[in-house]
Amino acid sequence: MGKDAAPPPAAVPSASNVSFKTRARTIDHLGRGQIADAPTAVSELWKNAWDAYATNVSLNIFDGAIVVAAVIDDGVGMSASDFVDRWLVIGTESKIDGPPPPPPADFKGPARQRQGEKGIGRLSAAFLAPATLVLSQQQGGSTSAVLVDWRLFENPFLSLDQIVIPVRTFSDHAAVLADLPLMVEVVLSNLGYVGEEGTRVLTEEWQRFADEERAEGANSTADRIIEFWKELPLQQRHLDEWPVTAEVSTKGTALYLLGAHHELSVWLEASYEDQEAKDVKARLTDILTGFTDTLTPHPVEFGYEVLTFRGATPRRVLSSTDVFDLDDFRQLEHRVEGRFDDAGVFRGTVHAFGEDLGERIIQPNRPLPKARTDRPGPFDFAIGTFEQVAANSSHTARRHKDLADQVAKYGGVRVYRDGLRVMPYGSAEADFFALEETRQKHAGRYF
């Protein structure tokens, strides 16, 4: 009988130390997952302007073969090193790096609490347009620029560090348009090099991605990027609306959204509107109207507006001057106005049919949660309405009609933090108090 076969040698474990790799498509996924719609994205960019100590911000939407929109502010601005070290870095440390920076020396108001979610501003820009040019200038500094085509991040075969982004500094504003084609070429070089026949030879990763897209019957992302940049979408008329270029201001930021989202370009379409266009416009108006808290004796200094441009002709869509303010509120015949303290006790005044019912103190009807993360802090509270039937109202017939018109523009529930509106509360999908739902059933009955 033969000898038993020798047992197989014991497996030798292999070992290696590796690090995580981040695919470029992470940016694309984050942007789609965290931004609800165009108005919410615009509000995040406006909050970034607030954080930069701007006192004015605007959304400008320009007509053209490629629609260009711009978010423009007069804040402190960014330098080229800010672009490299912060704006183009995912997961900056500012949220855990101590308190927010103090206001600039020429800022006359109080210090501001941060409002923007860190990193969401960049993702908002990616949501609003396929490409973004950011121009920024600090007091006494040069103009810095960065150009990003967000479609580069759609390629699932690329790592983040394989994408090259052009950053430039200009001492002369006129040089921006002159140098823009060179910045575009840096963007396109991510796809591959230009061959002898003048066509772009794609890299292995982009060729693989293009083959997969074409196999599914779609135009390749690479082809769309190349086609988009055959003509520069940015013109001098776009730059002239930035106060820094117009030499009206010496600091600020202009974020140009090249190929703007449909929810922005719809404002430039012909007078005929289908229901979808009406809904899109109503959504932007509802979200951005009342962006700052006006039901306070001392509103924050932060002007905002939305403008559309057909050629050189501007049209104002909404403005911070078109609001329902504290004086309007205090003319309502029914209103409650006061403050909840950190124990949940309400102290304030009540008016009914225009009659002052005096100060009221109301205790919470149940104990507040004791966990630190669940306890509410103190907050101001104001809510008001009027009799929907004019015959039952203490208002004059004319005033009643004016109020009915104002309800259509300003009615609803809004939540504010440190003077700015909390987004996207107020829409049906974000009605976490179920107040909007009941308000729309019958404003008087459900008040």
Contacts in CASP RR format, 6 or more apart in sequence:
PFRMAT RR
TARGET T0000
AUTHOR 0000-0000-0000
METHOD contacts of the structure
MODEL  1
MGKDAAPPPAAVPSASNVSFKTRARTIDHLGRGQIADAPTAVSELWKNAW
DAYATNVSLNIFDGAIVVAAVIDDGVGMSASDFVDRWLVIGTESKIDGPP
PPPPADFKGPARQRQGEKGIGRLSAAFLAPATLVLSQQQGGSTSAVLVDW
RLFENPFLSLDQIVIPVRTFSDHAAVLADLPLMVEVVLSNLGYVGEEGTR
VLTEEWQRFADEERAEGANSTADRIIEFWKELPLQQRHLDEWPVTAEVST
KGTALYLLGAHHELSVWLEASYEDQEAKDVKARLTDILTGFTDTLTPHPV
EFGYEVLTFRGATPRRVLSSTDVFDLDDFRQLEHRVEGRFDDAGVFRGTV
HAFGEDLGERIIQPNRPLPKARTDRPGPFDFAIGTFEQVAANSSHTARRH
KDLADQVAKYGGVRVYRDGLRVMPYGSAEADFFALEETRQKHAGRYF
21 159 0 8 1.000
22 90 0 8 1.000
22 159 0 8 1.000
22 160 0 8 1.000
23 156 0 8 1.000
23 158 0 8 1.000
23 159 0 8 1.000
23 160 0 8 1.000
24 152 0 8 1.000
24 153 0 8 1.000
24 154 0 8 1.000
24 155 0 8 1.000
24 158 0 8 1.000
24 159 0 8 1.000
24 160 0 8 1.000
24 162 0 8 1.000
24 163 0 8 1.000
25 153 0 8 1.000
25 154 0 8 1.000
25 155 0 8 1.000
25 156 0 8 1.000
25 158 0 8 1.000
26 90 0 8 1.000
26 153 0 8 1.000
26 160 0 8 1.000
27 90 0 8 1.000
27 123 0 8 1.000
27 126 0 8 1.000
27 150 0 8 1.000
27 153 0 8 1.000
27 160 0 8 1.000
28 126 0 8 1.000
28 150 0 8 1.000
28 153 0 8 1.000
28 154 0 8 1.000
30 123 0 8 1.000
31 123 0 8 1.000
31 126 0 8 1.000
31 127 0 8 1.000
32 127 0 8 1.000
34 120 0 8 1.000
34 123 0 8 1.000
35 41 0 8 1.000
35 44 0 8 1.000
35 120 0 8 1.000
35 123 0 8 1.000
35 124 0 8 1.000
35 127 0 8 1.000
36 424 0 8 1.000
36 429 0 8 1.000
36 430 0 8 1.000
37 263 0 8 1.000
37 283 0 8 1.000
37 424 0 8 1.000
38 127 0 8 1.000
38 128 0 8 1.000
38 261 0 8 1.000
38 263 0 8 1.000
38 264 0 8 1.000
38 280 0 8 1.000
38 284 0 8 1.000
39 263 0 8 1.000
39 283 0 8 1.000
39 284 0 8 1.000
39 286 0 8 1.000
39 287 0 8 1.000
39 288 0 8 1.000
39 424 0 8 1.000
40 124 0 8 1.000
40 287 0 8 1.000
40 423 0 8 1.000
40 424 0 8 1.000
41 121 0 8 1.000
41 124 0 8 1.000
41 125 0 8 1.000
41 127 0 8 1.000
41 128 0 8 1.000
41 261 0 8 1.000
42 59 0 8 1.000
42 71 0 8 1.000
42 124 0 8 1.000
42 128 0 8 1.000
42 284 0 8 1.000
42 287 0 8 1.000
42 288 0 8 1.000
43 287 0 8 1.000
43 288 0 8 1.000
43 291 0 8 1.000
43 421 0 8 1.000
43 423 0 8 1.000
43 424 0 8 1.000
44 116 0 8 1.000
44 117 0 8 1.000
44 120 0 8 1.000
44 121 0 8 1.000
44 124 0 8 1.000
44 423 0 8 1.000
45 71 0 8 1.000
45 121 0 8 1.000
45 124 0 8 1.000
45 125 0 8 1.000
45 255 0 8 1.000
46 57 0 8 1.000
46 59 0 8 1.000
46 71 0 8 1.000
46 288 0 8 1.000
46 291 0 8 1.000
46 304 0 8 1.000
47 115 0 8 1.000
47 116 0 8 1.000
47 117 0 8 1.000
47 420 0 8 1.000
48 116 0 8 1.000
48 121 0 8 1.000
49 57 0 8 1.000
49 71 0 8 1.000
49 73 0 8 1.000
49 75 0 8 1.000
49 253 0 8 1.000
50 57 0 8 1.000
50 112 0 8 1.000
50 115 0 8 1.000
50 116 0 8 1.000
50 302 0 8 1.000
50 420 0 8 1.000
51 100 0 8 1.000
51 112 0 8 1.000
51 114 0 8 1.000
51 115 0 8 1.000
51 116 0 8 1.000
52 73 0 8 1.000
52 75 0 8 1.000
52 76 0 8 1.000
52 77 0 8 1.000
52 252 0 8 1.000
52 253 0 8 1.000
53 75 0 8 1.000
53 76 0 8 1.000
53 103 0 8 1.000
53 104 0 8 1.000
53 107 0 8 1.000
53 112 0 8 1.000
54 73 0 8 1.000
54 74 0 8 1.000
54 75 0 8 1.000
54 252 0 8 1.000
54 302 0 8 1.000
55 74 0 8 1.000
55 75 0 8 1.000
55 301 0 8 1.000
55 302 0 8 1.000
55 303 0 8 1.000
56 73 0 8 1.000
56 74 0 8 1.000
56 302 0 8 1.000
56 303 0 8 1.000
56 304 0 8 1.000
57 71 0 8 1.000
57 72 0 8 1.000
57 73 0 8 1.000
57 74 0 8 1.000
57 302 0 8 1.000
57 303 0 8 1.000
57 304 0 8 1.000
58 70 0 8 1.000
58 71 0 8 1.000
58 72 0 8 1.000
58 73 0 8 1.000
58 304 0 8 1.000
58 305 0 8 1.000
58 306 0 8 1.000
58 307 0 8 1.000
59 69 0 8 1.000
59 70 0 8 1.000
59 71 0 8 1.000
59 264 0 8 1.000
59 288 0 8 1.000
59 305 0 8 1.000
59 306 0 8 1.000
59 307 0 8 1.000
60 69 0 8 1.000
60 70 0 8 1.000
60 72 0 8 1.000
60 241 0 8 1.000
60 307 0 8 1.000
60 308 0 8 1.000
60 309 0 8 1.000
60 314 0 8 1.000
61 67 0 8 1.000
61 68 0 8 1.000
61 69 0 8 1.000
61 260 0 8 1.000
61 264 0 8 1.000
61 265 0 8 1.000
61 267 0 8 1.000
61 268 0 8 1.000
61 306 0 8 1.000
61 307 0 8 1.000
61 308 0 8 1.000
61 309 0 8 1.000
62 68 0 8 1.000
62 69 0 8 1.000
62 70 0 8 1.000
62 237 0 8 1.000
62 238 0 8 1.000
62 308 0 8 1.000
62 309 0 8 1.000
62 311 0 8 1.000
63 268 0 8 1.000
63 308 0 8 1.000
63 309 0 8 1.000
63 310 0 8 1.000
63 311 0 8 1.000
65 231 0 8 1.000
65 233 0 8 1.000
66 228 0 8 1.000
66 231 0 8 1.000
66 233 0 8 1.000
66 258 0 8 1.000
66 259 0 8 1.000
67 259 0 8 1.000
67 260 0 8 1.000
67 264 0 8 1.000
67 265 0 8 1.000
67 268 0 8 1.000
68 233 0 8 1.000
68 234 0 8 1.000
68 238 0 8 1.000
68 256 0 8 1.000
68 257 0 8 1.000
68 258 0 8 1.000
68 259 0 8 1.000
68 260 0 8 1.000
69 128 0 8 1.000
69 129 0 8 1.000
69 256 0 8 1.000
69 257 0 8 1.000
69 259 0 8 1.000
69 260 0 8 1.000
69 261 0 8 1.000
69 264 0 8 1.000
69 265 0 8 1.000
70 238 0 8 1.000
70 241 0 8 1.000
70 242 0 8 1.000
70 254 0 8 1.000
70 255 0 8 1.000
70 256 0 8 1.000
70 257 0 8 1.000
71 254 0 8 1.000
71 255 0 8 1.000
71 257 0 8 1.000
72 241 0 8 1.000
72 242 0 8 1.000
72 243 0 8 1.000
72 253 0 8 1.000
72 254 0 8 1.000
72 255 0 8 1.000
73 252 0 8 1.000
73 253 0 8 1.000
74 243 0 8 1.000
74 249 0 8 1.000
74 251 0 8 1.000
74 252 0 8 1.000
75 251 0 8 1.000
75 252 0 8 1.000
75 253 0 8 1.000
76 104 0 8 1.000
76 138 0 8 1.000
76 139 0 8 1.000
76 251 0 8 1.000
76 252 0 8 1.000
77 136 0 8 1.000
77 137 0 8 1.000
77 138 0 8 1.000
77 251 0 8 1.000
77 252 0 8 1.000
77 253 0 8 1.000
78 86 0 8 1.000
78 87 0 8 1.000
78 134 0 8 1.000
78 136 0 8 1.000
78 138 0 8 1.000
78 144 0 8 1.000
78 253 0 8 1.000
79 136 0 8 1.000
79 138 0 8 1.000
79 141 0 8 1.000
79 144 0 8 1.000
80 144 0 8 1.000
80 167 0 8 1.000
80 168 0 8 1.000
80 169 0 8 1.000
82 136 0 8 1.000
82 144 0 8 1.000
83 134 0 8 1.000
83 136 0 8 1.000
83 144 0 8 1.000
83 146 0 8 1.000
83 167 0 8 1.000
84 167 0 8 1.000
86 92 0 8 1.000
86 94 0 8 1.000
87 122 0 8 1.000
87 134 0 8 1.000
87 146 0 8 1.000
88 146 0 8 1.000
88 165 0 8 1.000
88 167 0 8 1.000
90 119 0 8 1.000
90 160 0 8 1.000
91 118 0 8 1.000
91 119 0 8 1.000
92 118 0 8 1.000
92 119 0 8 1.000
94 118 0 8 1.000
95 118 0 8 1.000
100 111 0 8 1.000
100 112 0 8 1.000
100 113 0 8 1.000
100 114 0 8 1.000
102 111 0 8 1.000
103 109 0 8 1.000
103 110 0 8 1.000
103 111 0 8 1.000
103 112 0 8 1.000
104 139 0 8 1.000
106 139 0 8 1.000
109 301 0 8 1.000
112 418 0 8 1.000
113 418 0 8 1.000
115 417 0 8 1.000
115 418 0 8 1.000
115 420 0 8 1.000
125 132 0 8 1.000
125 134 0 8 1.000
125 148 0 8 1.000
125 150 0 8 1.000
125 255 0 8 1.000
125 257 0 8 1.000
126 132 0 8 1.000
126 148 0 8 1.000
126 150 0 8 1.000
126 153 0 8 1.000
127 261 0 8 1.000
128 257 0 8 1.000
128 260 0 8 1.000
128 261 0 8 1.000
128 264 0 8 1.000
129 150 0 8 1.000
129 257 0 8 1.000
129 258 0 8 1.000
129 259 0 8 1.000
129 260 0 8 1.000
129 261 0 8 1.000
130 149 0 8 1.000
130 150 0 8 1.000
130 151 0 8 1.000
130 228 0 8 1.000
130 258 0 8 1.000
130 259 0 8 1.000
131 147 0 8 1.000
131 148 0 8 1.000
131 149 0 8 1.000
131 150 0 8 1.000
131 151 0 8 1.000
131 187 0 8 1.000
131 228 0 8 1.000
131 233 0 8 1.000
131 258 0 8 1.000
131 259 0 8 1.000
132 147 0 8 1.000
132 148 0 8 1.000
132 150 0 8 1.000
132 255 0 8 1.000
132 256 0 8 1.000
132 257 0 8 1.000
132 258 0 8 1.000
133 145 0 8 1.000
133 146 0 8 1.000
133 147 0 8 1.000
133 180 0 8 1.000
133 234 0 8 1.000
133 255 0 8 1.000
133 256 0 8 1.000
133 258 0 8 1.000
134 145 0 8 1.000
134 146 0 8 1.000
134 147 0 8 1.000
134 148 0 8 1.000
134 253 0 8 1.000
134 254 0 8 1.000
134 255 0 8 1.000
134 256 0 8 1.000
135 143 0 8 1.000
135 144 0 8 1.000
135 145 0 8 1.000
135 176 0 8 1.000
135 239 0 8 1.000
135 242 0 8 1.000
135 244 0 8 1.000
135 245 0 8 1.000
135 253 0 8 1.000
135 254 0 8 1.000
135 256 0 8 1.000
136 143 0 8 1.000
136 144 0 8 1.000
136 145 0 8 1.000
136 252 0 8 1.000
136 253 0 8 1.000
136 254 0 8 1.000
137 143 0 8 1.000
137 144 0 8 1.000
137 244 0 8 1.000
137 250 0 8 1.000
137 251 0 8 1.000
137 252 0 8 1.000
137 253 0 8 1.000
138 251 0 8 1.000
138 252 0 8 1.000
139 250 0 8 1.000
139 251 0 8 1.000
140 250 0 8 1.000
140 251 0 8 1.000
142 169 0 8 1.000
142 170 0 8 1.000
142 171 0 8 1.000
143 169 0 8 1.000
143 170 0 8 1.000
143 171 0 8 1.000
143 173 0 8 1.000
143 176 0 8 1.000
143 244 0 8 1.000
144 167 0 8 1.000
144 168 0 8 1.000
144 169 0 8 1.000
144 170 0 8 1.000
145 167 0 8 1.000
145 168 0 8 1.000
145 169 0 8 1.000
145 170 0 8 1.000
145 176 0 8 1.000
145 183 0 8 1.000
146 165 0 8 1.000
146 166 0 8 1.000
146 167 0 8 1.000
146 168 0 8 1.000
147 165 0 8 1.000
147 166 0 8 1.000
147 180 0 8 1.000
147 183 0 8 1.000
147 184 0 8 1.000
147 186 0 8 1.000
147 187 0 8 1.000
148 165 0 8 1.000
148 187 0 8 1.000
149 187 0 8 1.000
149 225 0 8 1.000
149 228 0 8 1.000
149 229 0 8 1.000
151 221 0 8 1.000
151 224 0 8 1.000
151 225 0 8 1.000
152 158 0 8 1.000
152 163 0 8 1.000
152 187 0 8 1.000
152 190 0 8 1.000
152 225 0 8 1.000
153 163 0 8 1.000
154 221 0 8 1.000
155 205 0 8 1.000
155 206 0 8 1.000
155 209 0 8 1.000
155 221 0 8 1.000
156 209 0 8 1.000
157 205 0 8 1.000
157 206 0 8 1.000
157 208 0 8 1.000
157 209 0 8 1.000
158 205 0 8 1.000
162 190 0 8 1.000
162 205 0 8 1.000
163 190 0 8 1.000
164 186 0 8 1.000
164 189 0 8 1.000
164 190 0 8 1.000
165 186 0 8 1.000
165 187 0 8 1.000
166 182 0 8 1.000
166 183 0 8 1.000
166 186 0 8 1.000
166 187 0 8 1.000
168 179 0 8 1.000
168 183 0 8 1.000
170 176 0 8 1.000
170 179 0 8 1.000
173 239 0 8 1.000
173 244 0 8 1.000
173 245 0 8 1.000
176 239 0 8 1.000
177 232 0 8 1.000
177 234 0 8 1.000
177 235 0 8 1.000
177 236 0 8 1.000
177 239 0 8 1.000
180 232 0 8 1.000
180 234 0 8 1.000
181 232 0 8 1.000
184 229 0 8 1.000
184 232 0 8 1.000
187 225 0 8 1.000
187 229 0 8 1.000
188 200 0 8 1.000
188 225 0 8 1.000
188 226 0 8 1.000
188 229 0 8 1.000
191 200 0 8 1.000
191 202 0 8 1.000
191 203 0 8 1.000
191 206 0 8 1.000
191 222 0 8 1.000
191 225 0 8 1.000
191 226 0 8 1.000
192 200 0 8 1.000
192 201 0 8 1.000
192 202 0 8 1.000
192 203 0 8 1.000
192 206 0 8 1.000
193 200 0 8 1.000
193 201 0 8 1.000
194 200 0 8 1.000
194 201 0 8 1.000
195 201 0 8 1.000
200 222 0 8 1.000
200 226 0 8 1.000
202 210 0 8 1.000
202 222 0 8 1.000
206 222 0 8 1.000
209 220 0 8 1.000
209 221 0 8 1.000
209 222 0 8 1.000
210 220 0 8 1.000
210 221 0 8 1.000
210 222 0 8 1.000
210 223 0 8 1.000
213 219 0 8 1.000
213 220 0 8 1.000
213 221 0 8 1.000
214 220 0 8 1.000
233 258 0 8 1.000
233 259 0 8 1.000
234 256 0 8 1.000
234 258 0 8 1.000
237 309 0 8 1.000
237 311 0 8 1.000
237 312 0 8 1.000
238 256 0 8 1.000
239 245 0 8 1.000
239 254 0 8 1.000
240 246 0 8 1.000
241 254 0 8 1.000
241 309 0 8 1.000
242 254 0 8 1.000
243 249 0 8 1.000
243 252 0 8 1.000
244 250 0 8 1.000
244 251 0 8 1.000
244 252 0 8 1.000
244 254 0 8 1.000
245 254 0 8 1.000
257 264 0 8 1.000
259 265 0 8 1.000
262 280 0 8 1.000
263 280 0 8 1.000
263 283 0 8 1.000
263 284 0 8 1.000
264 284 0 8 1.000
266 277 0 8 1.000
266 280 0 8 1.000
266 281 0 8 1.000
267 281 0 8 1.000
267 284 0 8 1.000
267 308 0 8 1.000
267 317 0 8 1.000
268 308 0 8 1.000
268 310 0 8 1.000
269 277 0 8 1.000
273 281 0 8 1.000
283 427 0 8 1.000
284 306 0 8 1.000
284 317 0 8 1.000
285 317 0 8 1.000
285 318 0 8 1.000
286 426 0 8 1.000
286 427 0 8 1.000
287 423 0 8 1.000
287 424 0 8 1.000
287 427 0 8 1.000
288 304 0 8 1.000
288 306 0 8 1.000
288 318 0 8 1.000
289 318 0 8 1.000
289 322 0 8 1.000
289 323 0 8 1.000
289 409 0 8 1.000
289 410 0 8 1.000
290 320 0 8 1.000
290 323 0 8 1.000
290 324 0 8 1.000
290 410 0 8 1.000
290 414 0 8 1.000
290 421 0 8 1.000
291 302 0 8 1.000
291 304 0 8 1.000
291 320 0 8 1.000
291 420 0 8 1.000
291 421 0 8 1.000
292 299 0 8 1.000
292 300 0 8 1.000
292 302 0 8 1.000
292 303 0 8 1.000
292 304 0 8 1.000
292 320 0 8 1.000
292 416 0 8 1.000
292 419 0 8 1.000
292 420 0 8 1.000
292 421 0 8 1.000
293 299 0 8 1.000
293 300 0 8 1.000
293 414 0 8 1.000
293 416 0 8 1.000
293 419 0 8 1.000
293 420 0 8 1.000
293 421 0 8 1.000
294 323 0 8 1.000
294 324 0 8 1.000
294 325 0 8 1.000
294 326 0 8 1.000
295 325 0 8 1.000
295 326 0 8 1.000
295 329 0 8 1.000
295 382 0 8 1.000
296 326 0 8 1.000
296 380 0 8 1.000
296 419 0 8 1.000
297 326 0 8 1.000
299 325 0 8 1.000
299 419 0 8 1.000
300 418 0 8 1.000
300 419 0 8 1.000
300 420 0 8 1.000
302 320 0 8 1.000
302 420 0 8 1.000
303 320 0 8 1.000
304 319 0 8 1.000
304 320 0 8 1.000
305 316 0 8 1.000
305 317 0 8 1.000
305 318 0 8 1.000
305 319 0 8 1.000
305 320 0 8 1.000
306 316 0 8 1.000
306 317 0 8 1.000
306 318 0 8 1.000
306 319 0 8 1.000
307 314 0 8 1.000
307 315 0 8 1.000
307 316 0 8 1.000
307 317 0 8 1.000
308 314 0 8 1.000
308 315 0 8 1.000
308 317 0 8 1.000
309 315 0 8 1.000
323 410 0 8 1.000
324 406 0 8 1.000
324 409 0 8 1.000
324 410 0 8 1.000
324 411 0 8 1.000
328 406 0 8 1.000
329 335 0 8 1.000
329 337 0 8 1.000
329 382 0 8 1.000
329 384 0 8 1.000
330 337 0 8 1.000
331 399 0 8 1.000
332 351 0 8 1.000
332 384 0 8 1.000
332 385 0 8 1.000
332 386 0 8 1.000
332 403 0 8 1.000
333 351 0 8 1.000
333 352 0 8 1.000
333 353 0 8 1.000
333 354 0 8 1.000
333 386 0 8 1.000
333 387 0 8 1.000
333 393 0 8 1.000
333 394 0 8 1.000
333 395 0 8 1.000
334 351 0 8 1.000
334 352 0 8 1.000
334 353 0 8 1.000
334 354 0 8 1.000
334 384 0 8 1.000
334 385 0 8 1.000
334 386 0 8 1.000
334 387 0 8 1.000
334 447 0 8 1.000
335 350 0 8 1.000
335 351 0 8 1.000
335 382 0 8 1.000
335 383 0 8 1.000
335 384 0 8 1.000
335 385 0 8 1.000
336 348 0 8 1.000
336 349 0 8 1.000
336 350 0 8 1.000
336 351 0 8 1.000
336 381 0 8 1.000
336 382 0 8 1.000
336 383 0 8 1.000
336 384 0 8 1.000
337 348 0 8 1.000
337 349 0 8 1.000
337 381 0 8 1.000
337 382 0 8 1.000
338 346 0 8 1.000
338 347 0 8 1.000
338 348 0 8 1.000
338 349 0 8 1.000
338 380 0 8 1.000
338 381 0 8 1.000
338 382 0 8 1.000
339 346 0 8 1.000
339 347 0 8 1.000
339 348 0 8 1.000
339 378 0 8 1.000
339 379 0 8 1.000
339 380 0 8 1.000
339 381 0 8 1.000
340 346 0 8 1.000
340 376 0 8 1.000
340 377 0 8 1.000
340 378 0 8 1.000
340 379 0 8 1.000
340 381 0 8 1.000
341 347 0 8 1.000
341 378 0 8 1.000
342 375 0 8 1.000
342 376 0 8 1.000
342 377 0 8 1.000
342 378 0 8 1.000
343 364 0 8 1.000
343 368 0 8 1.000
344 363 0 8 1.000
344 364 0 8 1.000
344 368 0 8 1.000
344 376 0 8 1.000
345 361 0 8 1.000
345 362 0 8 1.000
345 363 0 8 1.000
345 364 0 8 1.000
346 360 0 8 1.000
346 361 0 8 1.000
346 362 0 8 1.000
346 381 0 8 1.000
347 359 0 8 1.000
347 360 0 8 1.000
347 361 0 8 1.000
348 359 0 8 1.000
348 360 0 8 1.000
348 361 0 8 1.000
349 356 0 8 1.000
349 357 0 8 1.000
349 358 0 8 1.000
349 359 0 8 1.000
349 360 0 8 1.000
350 357 0 8 1.000
350 358 0 8 1.000
350 360 0 8 1.000
351 357 0 8 1.000
353 387 0 8 1.000
353 394 0 8 1.000
354 394 0 8 1.000
368 375 0 8 1.000
368 376 0 8 1.000
369 375 0 8 1.000
383 413 0 8 1.000
383 447 0 8 1.000
384 447 0 8 1.000
385 443 0 8 1.000
385 444 0 8 1.000
385 447 0 8 1.000
386 393 0 8 1.000
386 395 0 8 1.000
386 400 0 8 1.000
386 403 0 8 1.000
387 393 0 8 1.000
387 394 0 8 1.000
387 395 0 8 1.000
387 400 0 8 1.000
387 444 0 8 1.000
388 442 0 8 1.000
388 443 0 8 1.000
388 444 0 8 1.000
390 397 0 8 1.000
390 400 0 8 1.000
390 401 0 8 1.000
393 400 0 8 1.000
395 403 0 8 1.000
407 443 0 8 1.000
411 439 0 8 1.000
412 426 0 8 1.000
412 435 0 8 1.000
412 436 0 8 1.000
412 439 0 8 1.000
413 425 0 8 1.000
413 426 0 8 1.000
413 433 0 8 1.000
413 435 0 8 1.000
413 436 0 8 1.000
413 439 0 8 1.000
414 421 0 8 1.000
414 425 0 8 1.000
414 426 0 8 1.000
415 421 0 8 1.000
415 422 0 8 1.000
415 425 0 8 1.000
416 422 0 8 1.000
424 430 0 8 1.000
425 431 0 8 1.000
425 432 0 8 1.000
426 436 0 8 1.000
427 436 0 8 1.000
428 436 0 8 1.000
428 437 0 8 1.000
431 437 0 8 1.000
438 446 0 8 1.000
439 446 0 8 1.000
END
